[in-house]
Amino acid sequence: MKAEILDKIATLLTVAFGLVAALAWNGAIMAIFLAIFGTAENITAMLVYAVVVTIIAVLVTIWLARVAKRAKGES
């Protein structure tokens, strides 16, 4: 029971730190976007931002999955 509780706490902390990191990256990407486009007030700019962030998220997810697969010794 104690091991299960510790496992759940570790999972929750990992997810919490992941959320903090995601929010930090969101702020950084938004700052870069604002520096390039100057504003995020219109719908087009917001959609471009959402698409760019989605593409980055997909690419990073694929890359991390490949790294994890190699680390486990799979090819």
Secondary structure in CASP SS format (residue, H / E / C, confidence):
PFRMAT SS
TARGET T0000
AUTHOR 0000-0000-0000
METHOD secondary structure of the structure
MODEL  1
M C 1.00
K H 1.00
A H 1.00
E H 1.00
I H 1.00
L H 1.00
D H 1.00
K H 1.00
I H 1.00
A H 1.00
T H 1.00
L H 1.00
L H 1.00
T H 1.00
V H 1.00
A H 1.00
F H 1.00
G H 1.00
L H 1.00
V H 1.00
A H 1.00
A H 1.00
L H 1.00
A H 1.00
W H 1.00
N H 1.00
G H 1.00
A H 1.00
I H 1.00
M H 1.00
A H 1.00
I H 1.00
F H 1.00
L H 1.00
A H 1.00
I H 1.00
F H 1.00
G C 1.00
T C 1.00
A C 1.00
E C 1.00
N C 1.00
I H 1.00
T H 1.00
A H 1.00
M H 1.00
L H 1.00
V H 1.00
Y H 1.00
A H 1.00
V H 1.00
V H 1.00
V H 1.00
T H 1.00
I H 1.00
I H 1.00
A H 1.00
V H 1.00
L H 1.00
V H 1.00
T H 1.00
I H 1.00
W H 1.00
L H 1.00
A H 1.00
R H 1.00
V H 1.00
A H 1.00
K H 1.00
R H 1.00
A H 1.00
K C 1.00
G C 1.00
E C 1.00
S C 1.00
END
